[in-house]
Amino acid sequence: MATPEEQIAVQLLSSKSLPVSAAWLNSFVASTAHQRNVPLSALTQTALFRILASDFRDSLSTRTSSSLLPVDTSDPKVQQRQLQGSIPVQVLDIDAIGSSLWSQVEAIERVERGEAIRGREIVRTINVGEDAEQAADGTGGNNTPASAQPETGNSNGPHRLVIQDAAGTKAVALELKRVNGIALGKLPIGAKLLLRNPTVARGMVLLTPESVSLLGGKLDSLDQTWREGRKERLIARITEMQGEQSA
């Protein structure tokens, strides 16, 4: 008879295309040993929740090459190729390349001042510093209507992402067609994506609704650090561009 670890591994691979590490699963099952008579389905859901909140480099197996990005994914000399298989990755960075750097800085500053955009009107919110993701979906505690969202949660894209697989291979991903859920303030750092037979062109993974699914999750520490330093990074890029233009 299959062990709980084996059953959970099979279920997560078949339903979510997540090749979970045997060592991670052993540790997880051992940590839940005190919970008696827990249904396997509930245990599997708990495992999925923890995996989505983990670093894929710790929780997923790297034994199957088809579940990993090729090490030369970022090679710009390769004009185009299609990867085969389902590849789980995590998001390390996101940028709205369809918006100017200054407009992104101004959007951040509006949120800092407790302001939001409704049409062409700037309205005042109550809780300054509220999480942009909460404000974007209308679940925040400031009673701001969905029609008056901070712009950071409503970026139209296209978006540029930095992604990473279970082996630590990083790549740039570009939103070729609008993908629901990919937006500043909505997609946290550490969020998990599943790439399905994606196309890679000139070193960039091309994202379309057909080639990517959002699994959820995030890495709290990385997400907080990214948010806190984003304004400074944008200003540094603006300063660098101005220096290049004046050179």
C-alpha positions as CSV (number, residue, x, y, z in Angstrom):
1,M,0.0,0.0,0.0
2,A,1.3,3.5,-0.9
3,T,2.5,5.7,1.9
4,P,0.8,9.0,2.7
5,E,3.9,10.7,1.2
6,E,3.6,8.8,-2.1
7,Q,-0.2,9.4,-2.3
8,I,0.2,13.2,-1.7
9,A,3.1,13.3,-4.3
10,V,0.9,11.6,-6.9
11,Q,-2.1,13.8,-6.2
12,L,-0.1,17.1,-6.4
13,L,1.7,16.0,-9.6
14,S,-1.5,14.9,-11.4
15,S,-3.7,17.9,-10.3
16,K,-1.2,20.7,-10.1
17,S,1.9,19.4,-12.1
18,L,4.0,19.9,-9.0
19,P,6.9,17.4,-8.6
20,V,7.2,17.6,-4.9
21,S,10.6,16.8,-3.3
22,A,10.6,13.5,-1.3
23,A,12.6,15.1,1.4
24,W,10.2,18.0,1.7
25,L,7.2,15.6,1.8
26,N,8.8,13.4,4.5
27,S,9.4,16.5,6.6
28,F,5.9,17.7,6.1
29,V,4.2,14.4,7.0
30,A,6.4,14.1,10.1
31,S,5.3,17.6,11.2
32,T,1.7,16.6,11.0
33,A,2.1,13.2,12.7
34,H,0.4,14.5,15.8
35,Q,-2.8,15.2,13.9
36,R,-4.6,11.9,13.9
37,N,-7.4,10.8,11.6
38,V,-6.9,13.7,9.2
39,P,-8.3,12.8,5.8
40,L,-5.7,12.4,3.1
41,S,-7.5,15.1,1.0
42,A,-7.2,17.6,3.8
43,L,-3.5,16.7,4.3
44,T,-2.9,17.2,0.5
45,Q,-4.5,20.6,0.6
46,T,-2.4,21.6,3.6
47,A,0.7,20.4,1.7
48,L,-0.3,22.4,-1.4
49,F,-0.8,25.6,0.7
50,R,2.7,25.2,2.3
51,I,4.3,24.5,-1.0
52,L,2.9,27.7,-2.6
53,A,4.2,29.6,0.4
54,S,7.6,28.0,0.2
55,D,10.7,28.5,-2.0
56,F,10.3,26.1,-4.9
57,R,14.0,25.4,-4.6
58,D,13.3,23.8,-1.3
59,S,10.0,22.1,-1.9
60,L,10.1,20.8,-5.5
61,S,12.2,18.0,-7.0
62,T,14.6,18.7,-9.8
63,R,14.9,15.1,-11.1
64,T,12.7,15.6,-14.1
65,S,14.2,17.9,-16.7
66,S,10.8,18.5,-18.4
67,S,9.7,20.3,-15.2
68,L,12.6,22.7,-15.3
69,L,13.7,25.6,-17.5
70,P,16.6,24.8,-19.8
71,V,19.8,26.4,-18.4
72,D,20.2,28.3,-21.7
73,T,16.7,29.7,-21.6
74,S,18.0,33.3,-21.5
75,D,20.3,32.8,-24.6
76,P,19.3,35.7,-26.9
77,K,21.0,34.0,-29.9
78,V,18.2,31.4,-30.0
79,Q,15.5,33.0,-32.2
80,Q,12.5,30.9,-31.1
81,R,11.7,27.5,-29.6
82,Q,8.9,25.9,-27.7
83,L,9.6,24.2,-24.4
84,Q,7.7,20.9,-23.8
85,G,6.0,20.1,-20.5
86,S,4.7,21.8,-17.5
87,I,7.2,24.0,-15.6
88,P,6.4,25.4,-12.2
89,V,8.2,28.7,-11.5
90,Q,8.1,31.5,-8.9
91,V,8.0,35.2,-9.5
92,L,11.1,37.2,-8.3
93,D,10.2,40.6,-10.0
94,I,7.4,42.3,-11.9
95,D,7.5,45.5,-13.9
96,A,4.7,47.2,-15.9
97,I,6.7,48.1,-19.1
98,G,3.6,49.7,-20.6
99,S,3.8,52.5,-18.0
100,S,6.5,55.1,-17.7
101,L,8.8,55.0,-14.7
102,W,7.6,58.4,-13.5
103,S,3.9,57.4,-13.7
104,Q,4.8,54.3,-11.5
105,V,6.6,56.5,-9.0
106,E,3.6,58.9,-8.9
107,A,1.2,56.0,-8.4
108,I,3.3,54.8,-5.4
109,E,3.3,58.3,-3.9
110,R,-0.5,58.5,-4.3
111,V,-0.8,55.4,-2.3
112,E,1.6,56.7,0.3
113,R,-0.6,59.8,0.6
114,G,-3.7,57.7,0.9
115,E,-5.1,58.7,-2.4
116,A,-6.8,56.6,-5.1
117,I,-7.9,57.1,-8.7
118,R,-11.6,57.0,-9.8
119,G,-11.8,57.8,-13.5
120,R,-9.9,61.1,-13.8
121,E,-10.7,62.1,-10.2
122,I,-8.4,61.7,-7.2
123,V,-10.3,60.6,-4.1
124,R,-9.1,60.3,-0.5
125,T,-8.9,57.0,1.2
126,I,-8.8,56.5,5.0
127,N,-6.0,54.0,5.8
128,V,-2.7,55.2,4.4
129,G,-0.3,52.3,3.7
130,E,-3.0,49.7,3.2
131,D,-1.9,46.7,1.2
132,A,-2.3,47.5,-2.5
133,E,-3.6,44.0,-3.2
134,Q,-6.4,44.4,-0.7
135,A,-7.3,47.8,-2.1
136,A,-7.3,46.4,-5.6
137,D,-9.9,43.7,-4.9
138,G,-12.0,45.8,-2.6
139,T,-11.4,43.7,0.5
140,G,-9.3,46.3,2.4
141,G,-10.4,47.9,5.6
142,N,-10.8,51.4,4.3
143,N,-14.1,50.9,2.6
144,T,-12.6,52.3,-0.7
145,P,-15.0,51.3,-3.5
146,A,-13.6,49.1,-6.2
147,S,-14.1,51.9,-8.7
148,A,-11.5,54.0,-6.7
149,Q,-8.5,51.6,-6.7
150,P,-4.9,52.6,-6.2
151,E,-3.3,52.5,-9.6
152,T,-0.6,50.1,-8.3
153,G,-3.3,47.3,-8.3
154,N,-4.6,48.1,-11.7
155,S,-1.7,48.1,-14.1
156,N,-2.7,47.3,-17.6
157,G,0.6,45.9,-18.8
158,P,2.2,44.4,-20.6
159,H,4.3,43.2,-17.8
160,R,7.9,41.9,-17.6
161,L,8.6,39.3,-14.9
162,V,11.7,37.6,-13.6
163,I,10.9,34.0,-12.9
164,Q,12.8,31.1,-11.3
165,D,12.4,27.3,-11.4
166,A,13.1,24.7,-8.8
167,A,16.7,24.4,-9.8
168,G,17.3,28.1,-9.4
169,T,17.4,28.9,-13.1
170,K,16.2,32.4,-13.7
171,A,14.6,33.9,-16.9
172,V,12.8,36.9,-18.1
173,A,9.1,36.4,-19.0
174,L,7.2,38.9,-21.1
175,E,3.4,39.2,-21.2
176,L,2.7,38.8,-24.9
177,K,-1.1,38.7,-24.4
178,R,-3.0,39.9,-21.4
179,V,-3.0,37.3,-18.6
180,N,-5.6,37.7,-15.9
181,G,-4.0,38.1,-12.5
182,I,-0.7,39.4,-13.6
183,A,-0.6,43.0,-12.4
184,L,1.3,45.2,-10.0
185,G,-0.3,45.0,-6.6
186,K,-2.1,41.8,-7.5
187,L,0.8,39.4,-8.3
188,P,3.0,39.2,-5.2
189,I,6.7,38.3,-5.2
190,G,7.1,34.6,-4.7
191,A,3.8,33.9,-6.5
192,K,3.8,30.6,-8.3
193,L,3.0,30.1,-12.0
194,L,2.7,27.0,-14.1
195,L,4.1,27.3,-17.6
196,R,2.6,24.9,-20.2
197,N,4.7,24.3,-23.3
198,P,5.8,28.0,-23.4
199,T,7.5,29.7,-26.3
200,V,10.9,31.2,-25.7
201,A,12.1,33.9,-28.1
202,R,15.4,35.7,-27.9
203,G,15.9,34.7,-24.3
204,M,12.5,35.7,-23.1
205,V,9.6,33.4,-22.1
206,L,6.4,34.6,-23.8
207,L,3.4,34.5,-21.5
208,T,-0.1,34.1,-22.9
209,P,-3.4,32.9,-21.3
210,E,-2.8,29.5,-23.0
211,S,0.8,29.0,-21.7
212,V,0.6,30.1,-18.1
213,S,-1.7,29.4,-15.1
214,L,-1.5,31.2,-11.7
215,L,-1.2,28.9,-8.8
216,G,-1.2,31.5,-6.1
217,G,1.1,31.8,-3.0
218,K,3.9,34.2,-2.2
219,L,7.1,34.5,-0.2
220,D,6.3,37.1,2.5
221,S,9.9,38.2,3.2
222,L,10.8,38.7,-0.4
223,D,7.5,40.4,-1.2
224,Q,7.9,42.9,1.7
225,T,11.5,43.7,0.7
226,W,10.5,44.2,-3.0
227,R,7.6,46.5,-2.1
228,E,9.7,48.6,0.4
229,G,12.5,49.1,-2.2
230,R,10.5,49.5,-5.4
231,K,10.2,53.3,-5.3
232,E,13.9,53.7,-4.8
233,R,14.7,51.3,-7.6
234,L,12.4,53.2,-10.0
235,I,14.0,56.5,-9.1
236,A,17.5,55.0,-9.5
237,R,16.5,53.8,-13.0
238,I,15.2,57.3,-13.9
239,T,18.4,58.9,-12.7
240,E,20.5,56.4,-14.7
241,M,18.5,57.1,-17.8
242,Q,18.9,60.9,-17.3
243,G,22.6,60.4,-16.9
244,E,22.9,58.5,-20.1
245,Q,21.0,61.1,-22.0
246,S,23.2,63.9,-20.7
247,A,26.4,62.0,-21.4
